[in-house]
Amino acid sequence: MISRPTIRLSALLLSSSLAGLPAGAQASASTGPGTPVDLRTLVVKTG
């Protein structure tokens, strides 16, 4: 069974990653293949 906080966390993670897509595209344009790690650290910092 998935608890409600888990659903809320996954929804927040999904929405934050969707909101971070344009920024991630710009980051990939400037830094190259480091975008997934940047997005993850960004989510960790905001979360």
C-alpha positions as CSV (number, residue, x, y, z in Angstrom):
1,M,0.0,0.0,0.0
2,I,1.2,3.5,-0.9
3,S,0.7,6.0,1.8
4,R,-0.6,9.5,1.1
5,P,2.7,11.3,1.9
6,T,4.4,9.1,-0.7
7,I,1.9,10.1,-3.3
8,R,2.2,13.8,-2.4
9,L,6.0,13.5,-2.5
10,S,6.0,11.8,-5.9
11,A,3.5,14.4,-7.3
12,L,5.7,17.2,-5.9
13,L,8.8,15.6,-7.5
14,L,7.0,15.2,-10.8
15,S,5.7,18.8,-10.9
16,S,9.1,20.1,-9.9
17,S,10.9,18.1,-12.6
18,L,8.4,19.3,-15.1
19,A,8.9,22.9,-14.0
20,G,12.6,22.3,-14.2
21,L,12.6,21.0,-17.8
22,P,13.3,24.4,-19.5
23,A,16.1,25.1,-16.9
24,G,17.4,21.6,-17.5
25,A,17.5,22.2,-21.3
26,Q,19.4,25.4,-20.8
27,A,21.8,23.6,-18.4
28,S,22.3,20.8,-20.9
29,A,23.1,23.4,-23.5
30,S,25.8,25.0,-21.3
31,T,27.1,22.1,-19.3
32,G,26.4,19.1,-21.5
33,P,25.5,15.7,-20.1
34,G,25.4,16.8,-16.4
35,T,21.7,17.7,-16.5
36,P,20.2,14.7,-14.7
37,V,22.6,15.2,-11.7
38,D,21.8,18.9,-11.7
39,L,18.1,18.2,-11.6
40,R,18.5,15.7,-8.8
41,T,20.5,18.1,-6.7
42,L,18.0,20.9,-7.5
43,V,15.2,18.7,-6.2
44,V,17.2,17.8,-3.1
45,K,17.9,21.4,-2.4
46,T,14.3,22.5,-2.8
47,G,12.8,19.4,-1.2
